Amino acid sequence: MTKADEGVAPSYRGATHIGNPASSAAVGVAELTHELVRGQLSEYLDGTLGESDRRRLESHLAACPPCTAYRDTLLATVRALGTLTSPKAPLRARSRIVEQVRRESANANADA
């Protein structure tokens, strides 16, 4: 449990859908928790989260400074990682890797 989670309702492990406890379709679905929100932030930031889950998540973020800070940190991390250049293996290492792949491919084809 993090400092941000102190004083909030416990999360329910195994819940995979953010549900609305007031709706009849949500029977058995855990209430919206910090853990569920944080578990769906990547999908939210990628724009792949379903419409109803997105609305619930945004509603939670509007009222929850700790989850908003978590989202902001995740977004800043993603942006920072996007500025990094991809490391390249030294030419000699690349040559050895390519040769190893060729040998393994040839062996696999011979075994087939």
BELQUI-V360042 format. One record per residue. RES is the residue in one letter. SS is DSSP state (A for helix, B for strand, O for the rest). Layout:
RES&SS, RES&SS
This chain:
M&O, T&O, K&A, A&A, D&A, E&O, G&O, V&O, A&O, P&O, S&O, Y&O, R&O, G&O, A&O, T&O, H&O, I&O, G&O, N&O, P&O, A&O, S&O, S&A, A&A, A&A, V&O, G&O, V&O, A&O, E&O, L&O, T&O, H&A, E&A, L&A, V&A, R&A, G&A, Q&O, L&A, S&A, E&A, Y&A, L&A, D&A, G&O, T&O, L&O, G&O, E&A, S&A, D&A, R&A, R&A, R&A, L&A, E&A, S&A, H&A, L&A, A&A, A&A, C&O, P&A, P&A, C&A, T&A, A&A, Y&A, R&A, D&A, T&A, L&A, L&A, A&A, T&A, V&A, R&A, A&A, L&A, G&A, T&O, L&O, T&O, S&O, P&O, K&O, A&O, P&O, L&A, R&A, A&A, R&A, S&A, R&A, I&A, V&A, E&A, Q&A, V&A, R&A, R&A, E&A, S&A, A&A, N&A, A&A, N&A, A&A, D&A, A&O
